Amino acid sequence: MIQPEIIAIGEPMLEFNAEEEGALSEVGRFVVGWGGDTSNFCIAASRAGGRVGYLTRLGEDEFGESFLTLWQREGIDTRRIVKDPDAFTAPTSSPARAGSTISPISGGIRPPAA
């Protein structure tokens, strides 16, 4: 693999975005997205033709594996990412409320359409 010309250091977050408006305790459906500013930056830079590497620590869990799969599919150098068996990859959620600045489906990278 060619050496990256762009390196990002940061924390990715697996997003669970509300698909409908209402209090978080009342929402029944969420859409999964991959987020975090540095993760989104790496993907955008790679899609624009940059040679990108990412430095982070992930939990040795399904969330972490989903990020590795995404980054590898996007052509990002993941060789220096640490998988920690004693940690968890961070999830986040976004409630959707009428009149709020959070839209029902916001941010993050979505899986490709089937």
Secondary structure, 3 states (H helix, E strand, C coil): CCCCCEEEECCCEEEEEECCCECHHHCCCEEEEEECHHHHHHHHHHHCCCCEEEECEEECCHHHHHHHHHHHHCCCECCCCEEECCCCCCEEEECECCCCCCCCCCCCECCCCC
